[in-house]
Amino acid sequence: MINLYSDTQTRPTEAMRAAMASAEVGDEQRREDPTVIALEERVAELLGQEAAVFLPSGTMCNAISVRLHIRPGGDEMLIGELAHPLIAEAGGPAAISGAILTVLESEPGRTGIFSAETLRAALGGSSPGGDRYSPRARLVSVEQTVNIGGGRVWPEAQVLAVLDAAAEHGLRTHLDGARLMNAVIASGVAASVYAEGFDTAWIDFTKGLGAPVGACLAGSADLISEAWRYKQMWGGAMRQAGVIAAAGLYALDHHVERLADDHANARRLAEGLAAIDGVTIDPGDVDTNIVMFGVPDAAAFCAALEADDVRMGAVGPRQIRAVTHLDVDADGIELALAAAARAI
Ligand SMILES: *Cc1c(COP(=O)(O)O)cnc(C)c1O
């Protein structure tokens, strides 16, 4: 099976499993697991933040962050139209934190990347204190790269412009960096440059980094100490979690630079798809490891691919998402292209 459904489908490599098997461990929720602590320190430094906390999932990083920033009583969270918390976290920001979500349109196209002007326009005349009528603008969230936007990379200048606009309005800021390291490898901009201006920022180990479990949320020492309350409250505090944190450390040592291979494979996939009659794609839209393209019938296309031992995901009636990762090599891409031509 050539599995391009998602970069979450990776299996831990033998070497990663060996690192997990030999990890030093302790009681994580009592802060006695040296491997978890090492991973948290590593991620805090990587993201240019004071402290970090290891969590079971990226979704919990987002959920805790929103809970940290949003206060009861009508606080507003501004977020890109394709962002994960909006479309794939079961309504968490509203259900858990009582946030009212204001959706920011992307420009250009449906990339999930919005401009500082769009943010300013959405804020209108609102002040941090708000008036009696408007929700109180409180939080803006940026997703780097944008998953459903096709893995597009926010340019550094655009991130900084959004942070400036947020500062003018006294907003808290959050970076969903599930695939931040893909943006780092694609752009050459350091993770800390993208992340240090945010109040909270996180990376996922289970996407392109290829670990089986875990994500790490970073921020100021005060915010991370408060994050621990919710980690405990929501059952995210663990025990000998060094076994899984070791996979995260291994991934940071061995699976970051190689993301360039995934990006090259995604480009090759996009170029090959562009040459197939009936496929709609602009290979220039592929910044990282996610390839979005149009076909006449997404469900039928995916079923035909499956019969050929190739898996991709339908993300709309006529839209397909294919994601490259460390379990698919260049030969796999050629086989997937041949299968795609047959499926069309
Ligand atoms: C996958 C993903 C998440 C959630 O991460 P999990 O580890 O799957 O819970 C959040 N945001 C984005 C952009 C993602 O791609």
The ligand as an ORCA input file, in Angstrom:
! r2SCAN-3c Opt
* xyz 0 1
  C      -3.319     17.369     12.971
  C      -3.532     18.795     13.293
  C      -3.966     19.188     14.566
  C      -4.331     18.198     15.646
  O      -3.256     17.419     16.009
  P      -3.495     15.937     16.623
  O      -2.144     15.584     17.116
  O      -3.957     15.099     15.474
  O      -4.522     16.061     17.683
  C      -4.120     20.533     14.809
  N      -3.844     21.443     13.868
  C      -3.426     21.112     12.634
  C      -3.115     22.174     11.654
  C      -3.262     19.773     12.299
  O      -2.872     19.437     11.066
*
